[in-house]
């Protein structure tokens, strides 16, 4: 679960990141966005993050800390 923890920590420090921005922050320019996408969806289901945006290129999903994040 290290990736999930890394994403949760990153989103806590920098709310509003897209999956592409999260992937680049964790993996660099070659970011593994698909891996980040699936992990973000799992975190969303667990309530560890919340998501805004419509998922379109002009309004991408942006991730924020979940309700339990202090």
C-alpha positions as CSV (number, residue, x, y, z in Angstrom):
1,X,0.0,0.0,0.0
2,X,3.0,2.3,-0.2
3,X,1.7,4.1,-3.4
4,X,-1.7,4.7,-1.7
5,X,0.1,6.2,1.3
6,X,2.3,8.4,-0.9
7,X,-0.7,9.7,-2.8
8,X,-2.6,10.4,0.4
9,X,0.3,12.3,1.9
10,X,0.9,14.3,-1.3
11,X,-2.7,15.2,-1.7
12,X,-2.7,16.3,2.0
13,X,0.2,18.6,1.4
14,X,-0.9,19.9,-2.1
15,X,-4.8,19.6,-2.4
16,X,-6.2,19.9,-5.9
17,X,-3.7,17.8,-7.8
18,X,-4.7,15.9,-10.9
19,X,-3.8,12.2,-11.3
20,X,-1.2,13.3,-13.9
21,X,0.3,15.8,-11.5
22,X,0.4,13.2,-8.8
23,X,2.1,10.7,-11.1
24,X,4.7,13.2,-12.1
25,X,5.4,14.2,-8.5
26,X,5.9,10.6,-7.5
27,X,7.5,9.0,-10.6
28,X,8.9,12.0,-12.5
29,X,8.3,12.9,-16.1
30,X,7.6,9.3,-17.1
31,X,4.8,9.1,-14.4
32,X,2.7,5.9,-14.3
33,X,-0.6,7.7,-14.5
34,X,-2.7,4.5,-15.0
35,X,-1.3,3.0,-11.8
36,X,-2.0,6.3,-10.0
37,X,-5.5,6.5,-11.5
38,X,-6.5,3.1,-10.2
39,X,-5.0,3.8,-6.8
40,X,-6.8,7.1,-6.6
41,X,-10.1,5.4,-7.3
42,X,-9.4,2.9,-4.5
43,X,-8.6,5.7,-2.1
44,X,-11.8,7.5,-3.2
45,X,-13.9,4.4,-2.4
46,X,-12.2,4.1,1.0
47,X,-12.9,7.8,1.8
48,X,-9.2,8.6,2.1
49,X,-9.4,11.2,-0.7
50,X,-12.3,13.1,-2.3
51,X,-12.5,14.2,-5.9
52,X,-13.7,17.3,-7.7
53,X,-14.0,18.1,-11.3
54,X,-15.8,16.4,-14.2
55,X,-13.0,14.3,-15.5
56,X,-12.8,16.1,-18.8
57,X,-9.6,17.6,-20.2
58,X,-10.9,21.1,-19.5
59,X,-12.0,20.1,-16.0
60,X,-9.9,17.1,-14.9
61,X,-10.5,15.3,-11.6
62,X,-8.7,16.9,-8.8
63,X,-8.0,15.1,-5.5
64,X,-8.3,16.5,-2.0
65,X,-7.8,15.0,1.5
66,X,-10.6,12.8,2.6
67,X,-12.9,13.6,5.5
68,X,-10.8,11.8,8.1
69,X,-7.6,13.9,7.2
70,X,-6.8,16.4,9.9
